[in-house]
């Protein structure tokens, strides 16, 4: 599956884990050092994960969660890439 023109989908992620329990997929964000704050890498990985379920007829529900005791602290404002605007419309 292609995500963007010229790109192939990458099925391994650094900040996201997927656990399957029957017809339910549990997607866990894992940027514990930043309280699961969203940066461009995490946004791209979450997009890829979401697209990976598009044709999966075995999954009926997807649960999003954060690791540890928090879901997400929002945008990672300490990441300089968050301030770039080019290419973000592709996400």
C-alpha positions, 0 to 999 in steps of 0.5 A: 500500500502506498501512503504518499506518491513514491512511498511504500508503507513501512510496517515497523514503528518506533513510537507505536505498538499494536496488540491484536486481541481477537477482532480488536486492535490496541494501538499504544503510543510509546513516547514516554520520555515526552509524555506521548507528545505528538511530533512529526514522526509520531503523526506519520506513524499513527497515520501509517497505523491507521491506514494499515487497518483500511483493508483488514476485515479481521479488525472490527475496533481500534482502541487508541491509548498511551503508555504508562498513566497518560494518553498524550500531552499534546504537541511536542513544542520542543521539537523544531520540526513541529514549526515547519509547515511544508509537507504537513498537509500530507499528514 
